[in-house]
Amino acid sequence: MTEKVTEYFDVLIVGAGISGIGGAYHLTKQCPDTRFVVLETQESFGGTWLTHRYPGIRSDSDLYTFGYRFKPWTSAPIATAAEILKYMGGVIEENDRPSTASGCIGWLLYI
């Protein structure tokens, strides 16, 4: 029988949408010794931009105000879900850190 391992975190972020990814970024920069994990039940990050898949989905407000201050949005102000997911993926790729949590891919733990 396999022994279960209990892991402890200082912070638990629920959801890998725009806010969860932003929160993880700020924890790595402002509290670098904080142990945290982002829990996500979907197959990937993205929140609304992943789950809403109807034809033509796009932002309804300009992304210059929607994007992160630490990684300003530089493309057209109105974007498709695919463009927003690519932007979020870039943030994760550029700022991810290794995780010691079992089942984690960097920050993210898909449950």
N, C-alpha and C positions, 0 to 999 in steps of 0.2 A: 504494500500500500504506500502511496506517495504522501510524504509529509507536507502539510500546508504551511506556507510561509506567510507570516503577517508582516506587512510593510506599513510604515508610518510616514505621513507627509505633514508638513506645516500648513500647506494650502491645497485645497481640492477645487479645481475649476471644473464646473459642469458645463459641457458643451464646447465644441470646437468651431463655433461660428465667429463672426467678426469680433465680438466682445471677448470671447474666451481666448482667442489667439492674441488679441491686443493685451489682455491681462497677463498672459504668459510672457509676452515680450517684456512688459514692464517689471515683472518679478525678476527676470534674469538680469535686468539692468540696475534696478533699484535695490534689490535684495538678493544678490548673487549666491548667497549661501542657503537660501530657502529651498527646502525640498518640496516640490510640487508636482502634480500630475494634472493633465487635462483629460477628463473622461468624455468619451463620445460613443453614442450608441449607433450612429450611422456608419456606413462602410468607409467614410472619409470625412475630412474637415469640410466646412463650408456653411453649415447651418441652412438658412433659408435658400441660399444660392445653390445648395446641393439638392435639397428636398423638393423644391418647386421646379418642376420640369416641363411646364406647359410651353407650347411653341411661342417663341418671341419674348421670353422672359428677359427683362432688363431692368436697370435701376430706374427709379422714378424721380430721383433727385440727383443733382450733380455730385460726382464722386470726388471733387476737390475738397468738399467738406466731409465726405463720408470716409475717405482714406485716412490712414494713420499719419500723425504728425511726423513720426520717425521714418516713414517711407511714403512721401507724398505721391498721390495719384498723378500720373503724367500723361495718360492717354486721353481720349475724347471724354467729355464730361458725363455723357450717358453711355453706359456699358451693358453688355450682355452678361448673363450669369457665368458663361464660360470665361469671359475676361476677368470678372471679379474673382472667380475661383483661382485663376492663374496668378493674379495679384496676391491673394492670400497664400497660395502655395509658395510664392517667392519669399514672402515674409517668413514662413516656417523654415524654408530651406536656408535662408541667410542667417537666421537667428536661433535655430534649434540647438539643443545641447543634449548630450547623451543622458539617458535615464537609467537608473539602476532598478527601476520597477519591472517586475516580470511581465511580459506581454506588451511592454511599451515600445513604441517607435519614437524615440526622442521624447518630446513632451507628451505625445498622445498615447492614450491607452484606449483601444477600441474594445467596448464591452458588449 
